Amino acid sequence: MNLRGYLVLVAGMGLVTYLPRFLPLFALARRRLPQWLTDWLSLIPVALLSALIAPILFTGGTPRHLELGRPELWVALPTFLFAWKTRSLGGTVLVGMVLFWLAKLAL
């Protein structure tokens, strides 16, 4: 593949990445959404984060199975409490890293 082919490929990848983000924003920018839809859309980030984190915290092994003794789970609990009480992103990251380091040293 020559340089022109690569440039067309990169431009195409950029277009298919940009369009799904731009079109809903463009179509809905000047409209007032119903409150129920706004409330529903506000739950999506929490649901996605939970779906990404839950398998790491609760399961392990090659065929996935429930493991409640994972250090990730035990570190996540006090880290979550710290985040909930302080609402500090930097502090939460620091507490989580220190607790995970201590858990790895202890185990």
N, C-alpha and C positions, 0 to 999 in steps of 0.2 A: 504494500500500500504506500502510495506516495504522500507527500506533505499535504496536498490538496484534499486527498481522501481523509486524512486524519483531522484536518480542520473541519470538514463537513461532518465527520463523526462527532467531534467535540461540540460543534454547534447544535447538532441534532440532540445530543444528550442534554445540553443546556436547555433547549427548547422543551423537551418532554419533562424536564425537572421544573422549569419555570411556569409553564402553562397551567398545570393543576393547582398551583398556588395562586396565580394571578387571576384566573377566571372567576372563582368564587368571590374573591376580594373585590374585583371590578363589578361583578353583578350585584353584590349585596352592600356595597359601600354607602349608597345613598338611601337605602331602605331601612325601615325600623323593623327589627325582628320581633316576633311575639315573645313575651316573657318566658313562656314554657320552653321555647327553643333556646333562648339564651341560657336558661338554667340547665338544660340538658347539655348544651355545648360546653358549659363550664365544668362538667364532670369528666370530660374526655381526658384531660391531662392526668388526673388522678387514676383513672382506670388504666391508662397506658403504662404509667409508672408502676402500678401494682402488678400488672401483667408481666412486666419485665423483671421486677424484683422478686416476686413470690417464688418462682422456680429455683432461684439461687438460694433463697433463705430456707426453704422447706424440703427440697429434694436433693438427692445425690445419687451417684452411681451411674453406670452405663445404661442399664435399663432403669429409668428413673423410679425411685421409691422414696417414701417419706422418711426423713431423718430429722428428728427434733434436737439432736445433739450437735448440730453443725455450729462451728464458732461464728459463722456469719449471722446466724439467727440470734445468738446470745449477745453479740456486739450490737446488732441492729436495735434491740429493745431499749437499752439505755440511751443510745444515740437518738432514737425516735423521741424518747421522753425529753431529752435535752432540746431537740429541735422544737418540740411542741411548746415547751416552757419559755424558751428564749427567742424563738423566731429569728435566729442568727444563722445564716447560711455558712459563713466562714467558721464560726464556732462549732457548728454541727459537723462540718467536714473534718475539722481538727480533732474533735472528740472521737469521731468514728475512726479516724486513722490511728490515734493513740490507743484506743481500746482494741482495735484489730491487731495492732502490733503487740500489745500485752497478751492478748489471747493466743497469738502464735508463739510467743515466748513460753507461755504456761503450758501449752500442749505440745 
